[in-house]
Amino acid sequence: MKKKWLDKTKENGSISIEFLGILPIFLLFVALFWQFLVTGFALMTVQSAVNEAAMVYSARQVVSNKREMRLWLFLRRLAIISNSMKKRALFP
């Protein structure tokens, strides 16, 4: 007598098992896509903010104390870094 679970002719529920096997892989790809999307948006937002702040400080042309000078130099370095990142960006 053959056992039911050894019977190869019945494939009831095989689609459900295949779906449960593929589901984690699909969710992983969705999560990775979401992370790339959020990272690209964050890079664009930071680059825009840095460029705008650099324009404001460069328009002033007057640095009154050391703290403003450090901030201006920091913003300038960020603008240089963001421009170099733009050349190598995933989302040009």
Jmol script that loads the backbone (N, CA, C; Angstrom):
load data "model"
ATOM      1  N   MET A   1       0.841  -1.186   0.000  1.00  0.00           N
ATOM      2  CA  MET A   1       0.000   0.000   0.000  1.00  0.00           C
ATOM      3  C   MET A   1       0.884   1.247   0.000  1.00  0.00           C
ATOM      4  N   LYS A   2       0.577   2.129  -0.926  1.00  0.00           N
ATOM      5  CA  LYS A   2       1.332   3.381  -1.055  1.00  0.00           C
ATOM      6  C   LYS A   2       0.807   4.416  -0.074  1.00  0.00           C
ATOM      7  N   LYS A   3       1.736   5.152   0.485  1.00  0.00           N
ATOM      8  CA  LYS A   3       1.321   6.237   1.380  1.00  0.00           C
ATOM      9  C   LYS A   3       0.887   7.432   0.556  1.00  0.00           C
ATOM     10  N   LYS A   4      -0.021   8.211   1.103  1.00  0.00           N
ATOM     11  CA  LYS A   4      -0.570   9.359   0.360  1.00  0.00           C
ATOM     12  C   LYS A   4       0.500  10.405   0.040  1.00  0.00           C
ATOM     13  N   TRP A   5       1.397  10.647   0.955  1.00  0.00           N
ATOM     14  CA  TRP A   5       2.369  11.707   0.738  1.00  0.00           C
ATOM     15  C   TRP A   5       3.467  11.297  -0.234  1.00  0.00           C
ATOM     16  N   LEU A   6       3.552  10.010  -0.571  1.00  0.00           N
ATOM     17  CA  LEU A   6       4.514   9.561  -1.568  1.00  0.00           C
ATOM     18  C   LEU A   6       3.925   9.524  -2.977  1.00  0.00           C
ATOM     19  N   ASP A   7       2.632   9.725  -3.098  1.00  0.00           N
ATOM     20  CA  ASP A   7       1.962   9.659  -4.400  1.00  0.00           C
ATOM     21  C   ASP A   7       2.384  10.861  -5.254  1.00  0.00           C
ATOM     22  N   LYS A   8       3.078  10.616  -6.360  1.00  0.00           N
ATOM     23  CA  LYS A   8       3.609  11.683  -7.215  1.00  0.00           C
ATOM     24  C   LYS A   8       2.571  12.244  -8.183  1.00  0.00           C
ATOM     25  N   THR A   9       1.454  11.573  -8.320  1.00  0.00           N
ATOM     26  CA  THR A   9       0.474  12.027  -9.306  1.00  0.00           C
ATOM     27  C   THR A   9      -0.368  13.189  -8.798  1.00  0.00           C
ATOM     28  N   LYS A  10      -0.495  13.348  -7.510  1.00  0.00           N
ATOM     29  CA  LYS A  10      -1.285  14.442  -6.964  1.00  0.00           C
ATOM     30  C   LYS A  10      -0.365  15.605  -6.613  1.00  0.00           C
ATOM     31  N   GLU A  11      -0.646  16.733  -7.174  1.00  0.00           N
ATOM     32  CA  GLU A  11       0.174  17.925  -6.906  1.00  0.00           C
ATOM     33  C   GLU A  11      -0.676  19.044  -6.328  1.00  0.00           C
ATOM     34  N   ASN A  12      -1.650  18.685  -5.546  1.00  0.00           N
ATOM     35  CA  ASN A  12      -2.500  19.699  -4.911  1.00  0.00           C
ATOM     36  C   ASN A  12      -1.673  20.537  -3.936  1.00  0.00           C
ATOM     37  N   GLY A  13      -1.781  21.832  -4.065  1.00  0.00           N
ATOM     38  CA  GLY A  13      -1.076  22.733  -3.152  1.00  0.00           C
ATOM     39  C   GLY A  13       0.345  23.049  -3.562  1.00  0.00           C
ATOM     40  N   SER A  14       0.815  22.548  -4.693  1.00  0.00           N
ATOM     41  CA  SER A  14       2.195  22.816  -5.101  1.00  0.00           C
ATOM     42  C   SER A  14       2.391  24.286  -5.461  1.00  0.00           C
ATOM     43  N   ILE A  15       1.361  24.928  -5.999  1.00  0.00           N
ATOM     44  CA  ILE A  15       1.458  26.352  -6.331  1.00  0.00           C
ATOM     45  C   ILE A  15       1.638  27.175  -5.059  1.00  0.00           C
ATOM     46  N   SER A  16       0.938  26.801  -4.013  1.00  0.00           N
ATOM     47  CA  SER A  16       1.060  27.524  -2.737  1.00  0.00           C
ATOM     48  C   SER A  16       2.465  27.399  -2.176  1.00  0.00           C
ATOM     49  N   ILE A  17       3.041  26.217  -2.266  1.00  0.00           N
ATOM     50  CA  ILE A  17       4.400  26.005  -1.758  1.00  0.00           C
ATOM     51  C   ILE A  17       5.402  26.819  -2.583  1.00  0.00           C
ATOM     52  N   GLU A  18       5.237  26.826  -3.898  1.00  0.00           N
ATOM     53  CA  GLU A  18       6.136  27.620  -4.747  1.00  0.00           C
ATOM     54  C   GLU A  18       5.996  29.106  -4.449  1.00  0.00           C
ATOM     55  N   PHE A  19       4.769  29.555  -4.234  1.00  0.00           N
ATOM     56  CA  PHE A  19       4.545  30.962  -3.912  1.00  0.00           C
ATOM     57  C   PHE A  19       5.225  31.320  -2.600  1.00  0.00           C
ATOM     58  N   LEU A  20       5.099  30.460  -1.587  1.00  0.00           N
ATOM     59  CA  LEU A  20       5.740  30.731  -0.298  1.00  0.00           C
ATOM     60  C   LEU A  20       7.258  30.698  -0.409  1.00  0.00           C
ATOM     61  N   GLY A  21       7.787  29.968  -1.373  1.00  0.00           N
ATOM     62  CA  GLY A  21       9.235  29.943  -1.579  1.00  0.00           C
ATOM     63  C   GLY A  21       9.740  31.203  -2.268  1.00  0.00           C
ATOM     64  N   ILE A  22       8.948  31.756  -3.161  1.00  0.00           N
ATOM     65  CA  ILE A  22       9.358  32.943  -3.915  1.00  0.00           C
ATOM     66  C   ILE A  22       9.062  34.234  -3.148  1.00  0.00           C
ATOM     67  N   LEU A  23       8.081  34.219  -2.283  1.00  0.00           N
ATOM     68  CA  LEU A  23       7.652  35.428  -1.578  1.00  0.00           C
ATOM     69  C   LEU A  23       8.791  36.138  -0.833  1.00  0.00           C
ATOM     70  N   PRO A  24       9.627  35.452  -0.039  1.00  0.00           N
ATOM     71  CA  PRO A  24      10.719  36.182   0.644  1.00  0.00           C
ATOM     72  C   PRO A  24      11.702  36.835  -0.319  1.00  0.00           C
ATOM     73  N   ILE A  25      11.979  36.176  -1.440  1.00  0.00           N
ATOM     74  CA  ILE A  25      12.903  36.753  -2.423  1.00  0.00           C
ATOM     75  C   ILE A  25      12.283  38.002  -3.043  1.00  0.00           C
ATOM     76  N   PHE A  26      11.016  37.931  -3.373  1.00  0.00           N
ATOM     77  CA  PHE A  26      10.319  39.088  -3.929  1.00  0.00           C
ATOM     78  C   PHE A  26      10.311  40.255  -2.936  1.00  0.00           C
ATOM     79  N   LEU A  27      10.023  39.971  -1.678  1.00  0.00           N
ATOM     80  CA  LEU A  27      10.005  41.030  -0.659  1.00  0.00           C
ATOM     81  C   LEU A  27      11.392  41.626  -0.453  1.00  0.00           C
ATOM     82  N   LEU A  28      12.426  40.799  -0.568  1.00  0.00           N
ATOM     83  CA  LEU A  28      13.797  41.304  -0.461  1.00  0.00           C
ATOM     84  C   LEU A  28      14.104  42.286  -1.592  1.00  0.00           C
ATOM     85  N   PHE A  29      13.711  41.950  -2.813  1.00  0.00           N
ATOM     86  CA  PHE A  29      13.943  42.854  -3.939  1.00  0.00           C
ATOM     87  C   PHE A  29      13.141  44.144  -3.795  1.00  0.00           C
ATOM     88  N   VAL A  30      11.939  44.057  -3.288  1.00  0.00           N
ATOM     89  CA  VAL A  30      11.138  45.264  -3.061  1.00  0.00           C
ATOM     90  C   VAL A  30      11.809  46.143  -2.014  1.00  0.00           C
ATOM     91  N   ALA A  31      12.308  45.534  -0.939  1.00  0.00           N
ATOM     92  CA  ALA A  31      12.991  46.305   0.103  1.00  0.00           C
ATOM     93  C   ALA A  31      14.265  46.958  -0.424  1.00  0.00           C
ATOM     94  N   LEU A  32      15.033  46.232  -1.238  1.00  0.00           N
ATOM     95  CA  LEU A  32      16.247  46.815  -1.824  1.00  0.00           C
ATOM     96  C   LEU A  32      15.923  47.964  -2.756  1.00  0.00           C
ATOM     97  N   PHE A  33      14.895  47.807  -3.573  1.00  0.00           N
ATOM     98  CA  PHE A  33      14.475  48.890  -4.459  1.00  0.00           C
ATOM     99  C   PHE A  33      14.061  50.109  -3.654  1.00  0.00           C
ATOM    100  N   TRP A  34      13.315  49.895  -2.573  1.00  0.00           N
ATOM    101  CA  TRP A  34      12.874  50.999  -1.715  1.00  0.00           C
ATOM    102  C   TRP A  34      14.081  51.716  -1.101  1.00  0.00           C
ATOM    103  N   GLN A  35      15.086  50.961  -0.663  1.00  0.00           N
ATOM    104  CA  GLN A  35      16.274  51.570  -0.070  1.00  0.00           C
ATOM    105  C   GLN A  35      17.023  52.423  -1.093  1.00  0.00           C
ATOM    106  N   PHE A  36      17.148  51.940  -2.328  1.00  0.00           N
ATOM    107  CA  PHE A  36      17.801  52.740  -3.367  1.00  0.00           C
ATOM    108  C   PHE A  36      17.003  54.008  -3.659  1.00  0.00           C
ATOM    109  N   LEU A  37      15.702  53.888  -3.662  1.00  0.00           N
ATOM    110  CA  LEU A  37      14.844  55.047  -3.903  1.00  0.00           C
ATOM    111  C   LEU A  37      15.002  56.088  -2.796  1.00  0.00           C
ATOM    112  N   VAL A  38      14.974  55.653  -1.549  1.00  0.00           N
ATOM    113  CA  VAL A  38      15.106  56.571  -0.415  1.00  0.00           C
ATOM    114  C   VAL A  38      16.505  57.189  -0.379  1.00  0.00           C
ATOM    115  N   THR A  39      17.522  56.396  -0.689  1.00  0.00           N
ATOM    116  CA  THR A  39      18.890  56.915  -0.704  1.00  0.00           C
ATOM    117  C   THR A  39      19.058  57.981  -1.792  1.00  0.00           C
ATOM    118  N   GLY A  40      18.513  57.735  -2.965  1.00  0.00           N
ATOM    119  CA  GLY A  40      18.586  58.727  -4.038  1.00  0.00           C
ATOM    120  C   GLY A  40      17.874  60.007  -3.676  1.00  0.00           C
ATOM    121  N   PHE A  41      16.704  59.883  -3.055  1.00  0.00           N
ATOM    122  CA  PHE A  41      15.967  61.074  -2.628  1.00  0.00           C
ATOM    123  C   PHE A  41      16.739  61.849  -1.565  1.00  0.00           C
ATOM    124  N   ALA A  42      17.353  61.129  -0.618  1.00  0.00           N
ATOM    125  CA  ALA A  42      18.134  61.791   0.433  1.00  0.00           C
ATOM    126  C   ALA A  42      19.338  62.517  -0.162  1.00  0.00           C
ATOM    127  N   LEU A  43      20.015  61.881  -1.113  1.00  0.00           N
ATOM    128  CA  LEU A  43      21.167  62.539  -1.751  1.00  0.00           C
ATOM    129  C   LEU A  43      20.748  63.801  -2.494  1.00  0.00           C
ATOM    130  N   MET A  44      19.644  63.737  -3.209  1.00  0.00           N
ATOM    131  CA  MET A  44      19.177  64.922  -3.933  1.00  0.00           C
ATOM    132  C   MET A  44      18.783  66.042  -2.965  1.00  0.00           C
ATOM    133  N   THR A  45      18.135  65.693  -1.861  1.00  0.00           N
ATOM    134  CA  THR A  45      17.713  66.700  -0.887  1.00  0.00           C
ATOM    135  C   THR A  45      18.914  67.356  -0.222  1.00  0.00           C
ATOM    136  N   VAL A  46      19.887  66.540   0.183  1.00  0.00           N
ATOM    137  CA  VAL A  46      21.085  67.089   0.835  1.00  0.00           C
ATOM    138  C   VAL A  46      21.864  67.957  -0.137  1.00  0.00           C
ATOM    139  N   GLN A  47      21.995  67.513  -1.367  1.00  0.00           N
ATOM    140  CA  GLN A  47      22.737  68.300  -2.351  1.00  0.00           C
ATOM    141  C   GLN A  47      22.056  69.642  -2.594  1.00  0.00           C
ATOM    142  N   SER A  48      20.748  69.643  -2.679  1.00  0.00           N
ATOM    143  CA  SER A  48      20.021  70.890  -2.876  1.00  0.00           C
ATOM    144  C   SER A  48      20.208  71.832  -1.696  1.00  0.00           C
ATOM    145  N   ALA A  49      20.114  71.288  -0.485  1.00  0.00           N
ATOM    146  CA  ALA A  49      20.282  72.123   0.709  1.00  0.00           C
ATOM    147  C   ALA A  49      21.691  72.691   0.805  1.00  0.00           C
ATOM    148  N   VAL A  50      22.680  71.877   0.491  1.00  0.00           N
ATOM    149  CA  VAL A  50      24.072  72.339   0.553  1.00  0.00           C
ATOM    150  C   VAL A  50      24.322  73.413  -0.494  1.00  0.00           C
ATOM    151  N   ASN A  51      23.824  73.219  -1.693  1.00  0.00           N
ATOM    152  CA  ASN A  51      24.028  74.221  -2.739  1.00  0.00           C
ATOM    153  C   ASN A  51      23.337  75.536  -2.385  1.00  0.00           C
ATOM    154  N   GLU A  52      22.145  75.440  -1.820  1.00  0.00           N
ATOM    155  CA  GLU A  52      21.434  76.663  -1.445  1.00  0.00           C
ATOM    156  C   GLU A  52      22.151  77.401  -0.315  1.00  0.00           C
ATOM    157  N   ALA A  53      22.623  76.656   0.687  1.00  0.00           N
ATOM    158  CA  ALA A  53      23.346  77.293   1.791  1.00  0.00           C
ATOM    159  C   ALA A  53      24.658  77.899   1.311  1.00  0.00           C
ATOM    160  N   ALA A  54      25.340  77.223   0.408  1.00  0.00           N
ATOM    161  CA  ALA A  54      26.594  77.757  -0.130  1.00  0.00           C
ATOM    162  C   ALA A  54      26.343  79.037  -0.924  1.00  0.00           C
ATOM    163  N   MET A  55      25.227  79.090  -1.652  1.00  0.00           N
ATOM    164  CA  MET A  55      24.902  80.309  -2.403  1.00  0.00           C
ATOM    165  C   MET A  55      24.623  81.472  -1.450  1.00  0.00           C
ATOM    166  N   VAL A  56      23.916  81.199  -0.362  1.00  0.00           N
ATOM    167  CA  VAL A  56      23.612  82.262   0.603  1.00  0.00           C
ATOM    168  C   VAL A  56      24.891  82.795   1.227  1.00  0.00           C
ATOM    169  N   TYR A  57      25.778  81.882   1.643  1.00  0.00           N
ATOM    170  CA  TYR A  57      27.014  82.338   2.280  1.00  0.00           C
ATOM    171  C   TYR A  57      27.965  82.990   1.291  1.00  0.00           C
ATOM    172  N   SER A  58      27.962  82.530   0.052  1.00  0.00           N
ATOM    173  CA  SER A  58      28.861  83.166  -0.920  1.00  0.00           C
ATOM    174  C   SER A  58      28.331  84.533  -1.349  1.00  0.00           C
ATOM    175  N   ALA A  59      27.035  84.738  -1.262  1.00  0.00           N
ATOM    176  CA  ALA A  59      26.468  86.044  -1.617  1.00  0.00           C
ATOM    177  C   ALA A  59      26.800  87.088  -0.560  1.00  0.00           C
ATOM    178  N   ARG A  60      26.961  86.641   0.676  1.00  0.00           N
ATOM    179  CA  ARG A  60      27.262  87.591   1.765  1.00  0.00           C
ATOM    180  C   ARG A  60      28.679  88.145   1.632  1.00  0.00           C
ATOM    181  N   GLN A  61      29.632  87.306   1.317  1.00  0.00           N
ATOM    182  CA  GLN A  61      31.035  87.686   1.140  1.00  0.00           C
ATOM    183  C   GLN A  61      31.653  88.294   2.399  1.00  0.00           C
ATOM    184  N   VAL A  62      30.952  88.257   3.509  1.00  0.00           N
ATOM    185  CA  VAL A  62      31.478  88.808   4.762  1.00  0.00           C
ATOM    186  C   VAL A  62      31.368  87.734   5.828  1.00  0.00           C
ATOM    187  N   VAL A  63      32.505  87.403   6.414  1.00  0.00           N
ATOM    188  CA  VAL A  63      32.509  86.432   7.507  1.00  0.00           C
ATOM    189  C   VAL A  63      32.937  87.194   8.746  1.00  0.00           C
ATOM    190  N   SER A  64      32.046  87.235   9.727  1.00  0.00           N
ATOM    191  CA  SER A  64      32.306  88.102  10.870  1.00  0.00           C
ATOM    192  C   SER A  64      33.091  87.425  11.979  1.00  0.00           C
ATOM    193  N   ASN A  65      33.037  86.113  12.098  1.00  0.00           N
ATOM    194  CA  ASN A  65      33.786  85.459  13.174  1.00  0.00           C
ATOM    195  C   ASN A  65      34.256  84.076  12.719  1.00  0.00           C
ATOM    196  N   LYS A  66      35.022  83.417  13.610  1.00  0.00           N
ATOM    197  CA  LYS A  66      35.604  82.126  13.260  1.00  0.00           C
ATOM    198  C   LYS A  66      34.536  81.052  13.071  1.00  0.00           C
ATOM    199  N   ARG A  67      33.457  81.149  13.838  1.00  0.00           N
ATOM    200  CA  ARG A  67      32.408  80.132  13.733  1.00  0.00           C
ATOM    201  C   ARG A  67      31.751  80.174  12.348  1.00  0.00           C
ATOM    202  N   GLU A  68      31.474  81.364  11.860  1.00  0.00           N
ATOM    203  CA  GLU A  68      30.891  81.480  10.521  1.00  0.00           C
ATOM    204  C   GLU A  68      31.889  81.034   9.455  1.00  0.00           C
ATOM    205  N   MET A  69      33.166  81.298   9.693  1.00  0.00           N
ATOM    206  CA  MET A  69      34.189  80.881   8.737  1.00  0.00           C
ATOM    207  C   MET A  69      34.257  79.359   8.664  1.00  0.00           C
ATOM    208  N   ARG A  70      34.218  78.691   9.833  1.00  0.00           N
ATOM    209  CA  ARG A  70      34.223  77.224   9.835  1.00  0.00           C
ATOM    210  C   ARG A  70      32.985  76.671   9.144  1.00  0.00           C
ATOM    211  N   LEU A  71      31.836  77.285   9.395  1.00  0.00           N
ATOM    212  CA  LEU A  71      30.603  76.835   8.758  1.00  0.00           C
ATOM    213  C   LEU A  71      30.682  77.028   7.242  1.00  0.00           C
ATOM    214  N   TRP A  72      31.199  78.161   6.819  1.00  0.00           N
ATOM    215  CA  TRP A  72      31.321  78.419   5.387  1.00  0.00           C
ATOM    216  C   TRP A  72      32.259  77.409   4.735  1.00  0.00           C
ATOM    217  N   LEU A  73      33.393  77.116   5.375  1.00  0.00           N
ATOM    218  CA  LEU A  73      34.334  76.137   4.819  1.00  0.00           C
ATOM    219  C   LEU A  73      33.719  74.744   4.788  1.00  0.00           C
ATOM    220  N   PHE A  74      32.950  74.400   5.834  1.00  0.00           N
ATOM    221  CA  PHE A  74      32.281  73.111   5.877  1.00  0.00           C
ATOM    222  C   PHE A  74      31.276  72.977   4.731  1.00  0.00           C
ATOM    223  N   LEU A  75      30.482  74.027   4.523  1.00  0.00           N
ATOM    224  CA  LEU A  75      29.505  73.995   3.434  1.00  0.00           C
ATOM    225  C   LEU A  75      30.187  73.915   2.072  1.00  0.00           C
ATOM    226  N   ARG A  76      31.297  74.585   1.955  1.00  0.00           N
ATOM    227  CA  ARG A  76      32.040  74.543   0.693  1.00  0.00           C
ATOM    228  C   ARG A  76      32.565  73.138   0.425  1.00  0.00           C
ATOM    229  N   ARG A  77      33.115  72.481   1.501  1.00  0.00           N
ATOM    230  CA  ARG A  77      33.583  71.104   1.334  1.00  0.00           C
ATOM    231  C   ARG A  77      32.430  70.171   0.977  1.00  0.00           C
ATOM    232  N   LEU A  78      31.280  70.380   1.604  1.00  0.00           N
ATOM    233  CA  LEU A  78      30.119  69.545   1.281  1.00  0.00           C
ATOM    234  C   LEU A  78      29.687  69.734  -0.165  1.00  0.00           C
ATOM    235  N   ALA A  79      29.739  70.957  -0.637  1.00  0.00           N
ATOM    236  CA  ALA A  79      29.359  71.210  -2.028  1.00  0.00           C
ATOM    237  C   ALA A  79      30.328  70.523  -2.983  1.00  0.00           C
ATOM    238  N   ILE A  80      31.612  70.534  -2.651  1.00  0.00           N
ATOM    239  CA  ILE A  80      32.611  69.858  -3.494  1.00  0.00           C
ATOM    240  C   ILE A  80      32.370  68.359  -3.477  1.00  0.00           C
ATOM    241  N   ILE A  81      32.095  67.800  -2.283  1.00  0.00           N
ATOM    242  CA  ILE A  81      31.840  66.367  -2.175  1.00  0.00           C
ATOM    243  C   ILE A  81      30.570  65.997  -2.924  1.00  0.00           C
ATOM    244  N   SER A  82      29.523  66.809  -2.781  1.00  0.00           N
ATOM    245  CA  SER A  82      28.271  66.466  -3.460  1.00  0.00           C
ATOM    246  C   SER A  82      28.420  66.548  -4.977  1.00  0.00           C
ATOM    247  N   ASN A  83      29.237  67.482  -5.456  1.00  0.00           N
ATOM    248  CA  ASN A  83      29.476  67.554  -6.902  1.00  0.00           C
ATOM    249  C   ASN A  83      30.271  66.359  -7.389  1.00  0.00           C
ATOM    250  N   SER A  84      31.236  65.899  -6.580  1.00  0.00           N
ATOM    251  CA  SER A  84      31.989  64.712  -6.991  1.00  0.00           C
ATOM    252  C   SER A  84      31.118  63.472  -6.914  1.00  0.00           C
ATOM    253  N   MET A  85      30.169  63.441  -5.962  1.00  0.00           N
ATOM    254  CA  MET A  85      29.249  62.305  -5.876  1.00  0.00           C
ATOM    255  C   MET A  85      28.270  62.308  -7.034  1.00  0.00           C
ATOM    256  N   LYS A  86      27.930  63.500  -7.513  1.00  0.00           N
ATOM    257  CA  LYS A  86      26.986  63.586  -8.632  1.00  0.00           C
ATOM    258  C   LYS A  86      27.575  62.928  -9.870  1.00  0.00           C
ATOM    259  N   LYS A  87      28.883  63.040 -10.042  1.00  0.00           N
ATOM    260  CA  LYS A  87      29.526  62.444 -11.203  1.00  0.00           C
ATOM    261  C   LYS A  87      29.477  60.923 -11.146  1.00  0.00           C
ATOM    262  N   ARG A  88      29.485  60.374  -9.898  1.00  0.00           N
ATOM    263  CA  ARG A  88      29.474  58.926  -9.739  1.00  0.00           C
ATOM    264  C   ARG A  88      28.124  58.406  -9.277  1.00  0.00           C
ATOM    265  N   ALA A  89      27.103  59.230  -9.309  1.00  0.00           N
ATOM    266  CA  ALA A  89      25.808  58.865  -8.720  1.00  0.00           C
ATOM    267  C   ALA A  89      25.111  57.765  -9.504  1.00  0.00           C
ATOM    268  N   LEU A  90      24.281  57.032  -8.775  1.00  0.00           N
ATOM    269  CA  LEU A  90      23.453  56.017  -9.416  1.00  0.00           C
ATOM    270  C   LEU A  90      22.316  56.646 -10.179  1.00  0.00           C
ATOM    271  N   PHE A  91      21.869  57.810  -9.696  1.00  0.00           N
ATOM    272  CA  PHE A  91      20.748  58.529 -10.307  1.00  0.00           C
ATOM    273  C   PHE A  91      21.242  59.868 -10.811  1.00  0.00           C
ATOM    274  N   PRO A  92      21.816  59.931 -12.010  1.00  0.00           N
ATOM    275  CA  PRO A  92      22.370  61.207 -12.505  1.00  0.00           C
ATOM    276  C   PRO A  92      21.301  62.232 -12.819  1.00  0.00           C
TER     277      PRO A  92
END
end "model"
wireframe off; spacefill off
backbone 0.3
color backbone group
